[in-house]
Amino acid sequence: MEVKPELLKELINGSRKAHRELFDMFYKPMMRVSRIYCTNDDDAKSIVLEAFMDVYNNIEKFDGKASFKTWFNKIVVNRALNQYRKNKKIAQREPALEPLMMQESFDAGEDGSDIIQKISADEILTVIQTLPETERLVFTLYVIEDYAHKEIALELGFSEPTSRWHYSNARKRLQEKLKMYNITSTSHVNA
């Protein structure tokens, strides 16, 4: 899903029709991104709508170095992080924690297959959304957005060891929840 140069020109010229076309193209994909960071749909919608306004107001800054979807995705993620920082003053409340040694992948079944490959994206999203907010953000930034712990720490206002601690806790909680939902490496296999 890429934006054609003609649509970009119309957006730069402020065409309402182009705004609507872009909205129709990107609302659902950006809502999926936003829902990862938000605990409720109202907050997710707010972030996406604000991100659309950012895109409309800054479309001339899109340089084409990355895909339009990647650029837009980054705006949504930044909006979500800004909302998080505004709502939480975690830098003052959370103690620095010692880094923990952690395993880098979900436990695989005896057959060596990965649990994550056996469940749908919606099931994964549902389980991720049950995590506490800070753990969900750290996990999402690290696993989905490919941020380093140093970058996450800078974005969220705490230390790198704290980021690693939240990631470790998120992984443990996710593994427990997957087991609780009876999602194992042998479930959801083709019959």
C-alpha positions in Angstrom: 0.0 0.0 0.0 1.9 3.0 -1.3 0.8 6.5 -1.9 1.0 7.5 -5.6 2.8 10.7 -6.5 -0.4 12.3 -7.8 -2.1 11.8 -4.4 0.9 13.4 -2.7 0.7 16.4 -4.9 -3.1 16.7 -4.2 -2.4 16.4 -0.5 0.3 19.1 -0.6 -2.3 21.3 -2.4 -4.8 20.7 0.4 -7.4 18.7 -1.5 -10.1 17.5 0.8 -10.8 14.6 -1.6 -7.1 13.6 -1.3 -7.4 13.8 2.5 -10.4 11.5 2.4 -8.6 9.0 0.1 -5.6 8.9 2.4 -7.9 8.5 5.4 -9.6 5.5 3.7 -6.3 3.9 2.8 -4.6 4.3 6.2 -7.1 4.5 9.0 -7.4 0.7 9.6 -3.6 0.0 9.4 -2.8 2.9 11.7 -5.5 1.9 14.1 -3.8 -1.5 14.3 -0.6 0.2 15.2 -2.2 2.5 17.7 -4.1 -0.2 19.5 -0.9 -1.9 20.4 0.1 1.2 22.4 -3.3 2.0 23.9 -5.5 0.2 26.4 -8.8 1.4 24.8 -10.2 2.3 21.4 -10.9 5.9 22.3 -7.3 6.6 23.0 -6.2 4.7 19.9 -8.6 6.7 17.7 -7.4 9.9 19.2 -3.8 9.1 18.5 -4.6 8.1 14.9 -6.7 11.2 14.2 -3.9 13.5 15.6 -1.4 11.6 13.5 -3.6 12.2 10.4 -3.6 15.9 11.2 0.2 15.8 11.5 0.5 14.1 8.1 -1.9 16.6 6.5 0.0 19.5 8.0 3.4 18.2 7.3 3.0 16.3 4.0 5.5 18.5 2.2 8.1 17.2 4.7 7.7 13.6 3.4 11.0 13.0 1.6 10.4 9.5 0.2 13.5 8.0 1.8 11.3 5.6 3.6 7.9 4.3 2.4 4.9 6.5 3.1 3.5 3.8 5.4 6.7 3.6 7.4 6.7 7.4 7.7 3.1 7.5 8.8 3.6 4.5 11.2 6.5 6.5 12.9 4.2 9.5 13.4 1.6 7.2 15.1 4.2 5.6 17.3 5.6 9.0 18.3 2.1 10.3 19.1 1.5 7.2 21.3 4.8 7.8 23.1 4.0 11.4 23.6 0.7 10.6 25.1 2.3 8.0 27.4 4.9 10.6 28.6 2.3 13.1 29.2 0.2 10.8 31.3 3.0 9.2 33.2 5.9 10.7 35.0 7.7 7.4 35.2 11.2 8.8 35.2 10.5 10.2 38.7 8.6 7.2 40.0 10.4 4.1 38.8 13.7 3.0 40.4 16.6 1.9 38.3 16.6 -1.8 38.1 19.4 -4.3 37.6 19.4 -5.8 34.1 18.2 -9.3 34.0 19.4 -12.2 32.0 16.7 -13.3 29.7 16.0 -15.7 27.0 15.5 -14.1 23.5 12.7 -16.2 22.2 9.4 -17.7 23.4 9.7 -21.3 24.5 9.3 -23.7 21.7 7.4 -26.9 21.9 9.0 -30.3 21.8 8.7 -30.3 18.1 10.7 -27.1 18.0 7.9 -25.0 16.6 7.4 -21.5 17.9 4.2 -20.6 19.7 4.0 -17.3 18.0 3.8 -19.0 14.6 0.7 -21.0 15.7 -1.6 -18.1 16.6 -3.2 -15.2 14.6 -2.1 -11.6 14.8 -5.4 -10.7 16.5 -4.8 -13.3 19.2 -1.3 -11.9 19.8 -2.6 -8.4 19.9 -5.3 -9.4 22.4 -2.7 -10.9 24.7 -0.3 -8.0 24.3 -3.0 -5.5 25.2 -3.5 -7.3 28.6 0.0 -6.3 29.7 0.5 -3.4 32.1 1.0 -0.2 30.1 4.8 0.3 30.5 5.5 -3.4 29.8 3.3 -3.3 26.7 5.1 -0.2 25.4 8.6 -1.6 26.0 7.7 -5.0 24.5 6.1 -3.4 21.5 8.9 -1.0 20.9 11.5 -3.7 21.2 9.8 -6.5 19.3 7.6 -4.8 16.8 9.3 -1.4 16.2 12.8 -2.8 16.5 14.0 -0.2 19.0 17.1 -0.9 21.1 16.7 -0.7 24.9 18.8 2.4 24.9 16.3 4.1 22.5 13.4 2.9 24.5 14.9 4.2 27.7 15.4 7.6 26.1 11.9 7.7 24.7 10.2 6.7 27.9 12.4 8.5 30.3 14.0 5.7 32.3 17.2 3.8 32.4 18.3 1.1 29.9 18.3 -1.6 32.7 14.7 -0.6 33.5 13.7 -1.1 29.9 15.3 -4.5 29.9 13.4 -5.3 33.2 10.1 -4.3 31.7 10.8 -6.3 28.6 11.7 -9.4 30.6 8.5 -9.0 32.7 6.4 -8.6 29.6 7.8 -11.8 28.1 7.2 -13.7 31.3 3.6 -12.4 31.5 3.0 -13.2 27.8 4.2 -16.7 28.2 2.0 -17.2 31.2 -1.0 -15.7 29.4 -0.4 -17.9 26.4 -0.4 -20.9 28.6 -3.5 -19.7 30.4 -5.3 -19.3 27.1 -4.2 -22.8 26.3 -2.1 -21.6 23.4 0.8 -23.9 23.1 3.0 -25.0 20.3 0.7 -27.9 19.5 -2.5 -26.0 19.4 -3.8 -24.3 16.3 -2.0 -26.7 14.0 -3.7 -27.8 10.8 -5.9 -30.8 11.3 
